[in-house]
Amino acid sequence: MTHSVTIAQEPLCMVEMVFPNTTNHYGTLFGGKVLDLMDRAAFLAATRFTHQMIVTASMEHIDFLVPVRTGHLIELLAQVVYTGTTSLTVKVDLFSEDAFGNNRQHASQGYFHMVAVDTNGRPSAIPCVKIETEQQQQEWEYVERLRALRKGHPVRPPLTA
Ligand SMILES: CC(C)(COP(=O)(O)OP(=O)(O)OC[C@H]1O[C@@H](n2cnc3c(N)ncnc32)[C@H](O)[C@@H]1OP(=O)(O)O)[C@@H](O)C(=O)NCCC(=O)NCCS
């Protein structure tokens, strides 16, 4: 598998409506459901980018900025912002708006580290994302810093029974 192909990428857009079966007793979307939707969007963006099998390795800096309410329309924008050898990072932004109003808000954001795997589940090489703008360069450098932090602290406290 070559690692030399460079691909420009539009953000993937996913739209959903918030129904009562996904909200808590305050009438706002459960954090776990927000994560589920963001992970799906990241998965779709990574799959479209690589055309390979994708698994989520980790997620970082997930911010729930404002609550998302029942009856709101939500739009998720998922953009590949970094590519390594076999992994890629997708930034997901979630916007929420009242279906009958005009009050779009940036409700959540986060970084999803995805890995392309072969049929045996082993990491598999992916293409490079094309960096074209200053904003894209800043996102790339931000993820590089996250990776450096992760690689600098590979040992976590031992799991306890
Ligand atoms: C993710 C997984 C494939 C990594 O396998 P591994 O053999 O440990 O991978 P390696 O250490 O060789 O690293 C492979 C790549 O993954 C990245 N990676 C591994 N663990 C990571 C983590 N926790 N966070 C972010 N990236 C990670 C590495 O940085 C490397 O990236 P690069 O090739 O771009 O430099 C493996 O841990 C796995 O299958 N996990 C379960 C995934 C899963 O079930 N997800 C939920 C459902 S989709």
The ligand as a MOL file (V3000), in Angstrom:
LIG
                    3D

  0  0  0     0  0            999 V3000
M  V30 BEGIN CTAB
M  V30 COUNTS 48 50 0 0 0
M  V30 BEGIN ATOM
M  V30 1 C -6.4040 0.9310 17.1370 0
M  V30 2 C -5.5910 -0.3470 16.9270 0
M  V30 3 C -5.8520 -0.9150 15.5360 0
M  V30 4 C -4.1040 0.0600 17.0640 0
M  V30 5 O -3.3650 -1.1240 16.9100 0
M  V30 6 P -1.8230 -1.1820 17.3950 0
M  V30 7 O -1.2350 -2.4410 16.9050 0
M  V30 8 O -1.7610 -0.8710 18.8450 0
M  V30 9 O -1.2690 0.0350 16.5790 0
M  V30 10 P 0.1840 0.6850 16.5280 0
M  V30 11 O 0.7530 0.8950 17.8960 0
M  V30 12 O 1.0030 -0.0730 15.5230 0
M  V30 13 O -0.1920 2.1110 15.9350 0
M  V30 14 C -0.8320 2.2250 14.6770 0
M  V30 15 C -1.3180 3.6470 14.5140 0
M  V30 16 O -2.3770 3.8670 15.4250 0
M  V30 17 C -2.1010 4.9980 16.2280 0
M  V30 18 N -2.6450 4.7350 17.5480 0
M  V30 19 C -2.5210 3.6150 18.2850 0
M  V30 20 N -3.1750 3.7680 19.4650 0
M  V30 21 C -3.6920 5.0240 19.4520 0
M  V30 22 C -4.4460 5.7770 20.3850 0
M  V30 23 N -4.8140 5.2820 21.5820 0
M  V30 24 N -4.8210 7.0250 20.0430 0
M  V30 25 C -4.4840 7.5430 18.8520 0
M  V30 26 N -3.7520 6.8720 17.9140 0
M  V30 27 C -3.3660 5.6310 18.2360 0
M  V30 28 C -0.5840 5.0920 16.2670 0
M  V30 29 O -0.1510 6.3980 16.5720 0
M  V30 30 C -0.2440 4.6760 14.8510 0
M  V30 31 O -0.4440 5.7800 13.9830 0
M  V30 32 P 0.5110 6.0460 12.6840 0
M  V30 33 O 0.6690 4.7550 11.9330 0
M  V30 34 O -0.2520 7.0590 11.8880 0
M  V30 35 O 1.8100 6.5620 13.2340 0
M  V30 36 C -5.9290 -1.4110 18.0330 0
M  V30 37 O -5.5490 -0.9120 19.2920 0
M  V30 38 C -7.4090 -1.7680 18.0440 0
M  V30 39 O -7.8780 -2.5380 17.2160 0
M  V30 40 N -8.1470 -1.2070 18.9970 0
M  V30 41 C -9.5940 -1.4590 19.0810 0
M  V30 42 C -10.3430 -0.4980 18.1590 0
M  V30 43 C -11.8210 -0.5640 18.3900 0
M  V30 44 O -12.3880 -1.6250 18.5950 0
M  V30 45 N -12.4720 0.6200 18.3930 0
M  V30 46 C -13.8500 0.7560 18.7490 0
M  V30 47 C -14.7970 0.3080 17.7240 0
M  V30 48 S -14.4540 0.9040 16.1100 0
M  V30 END ATOM
M  V30 BEGIN BOND
M  V30 1 1 1 2
M  V30 2 1 2 3
M  V30 3 1 2 4
M  V30 4 1 2 36
M  V30 5 1 4 5
M  V30 6 1 5 6
M  V30 7 2 6 7
M  V30 8 1 6 8
M  V30 9 1 6 9
M  V30 10 1 9 10
M  V30 11 2 10 11
M  V30 12 1 10 12
M  V30 13 1 10 13
M  V30 14 1 13 14
M  V30 15 1 14 15
M  V30 16 1 15 16
M  V30 17 1 15 30
M  V30 18 1 16 17
M  V30 19 1 17 18
M  V30 20 1 17 28
M  V30 21 1 18 19
M  V30 22 1 18 27
M  V30 23 2 19 20
M  V30 24 1 20 21
M  V30 25 1 21 22
M  V30 26 2 21 27
M  V30 27 1 22 23
M  V30 28 2 22 24
M  V30 29 1 24 25
M  V30 30 2 25 26
M  V30 31 1 26 27
M  V30 32 1 28 29
M  V30 33 1 28 30
M  V30 34 1 30 31
M  V30 35 1 31 32
M  V30 36 2 32 33
M  V30 37 1 32 34
M  V30 38 1 32 35
M  V30 39 1 36 37
M  V30 40 1 36 38
M  V30 41 2 38 39
M  V30 42 1 38 40
M  V30 43 1 40 41
M  V30 44 1 41 42
M  V30 45 1 42 43
M  V30 46 2 43 44
M  V30 47 1 43 45
M  V30 48 1 45 46
M  V30 49 1 46 47
M  V30 50 1 47 48
M  V30 END BOND
M  V30 END CTAB
M  END
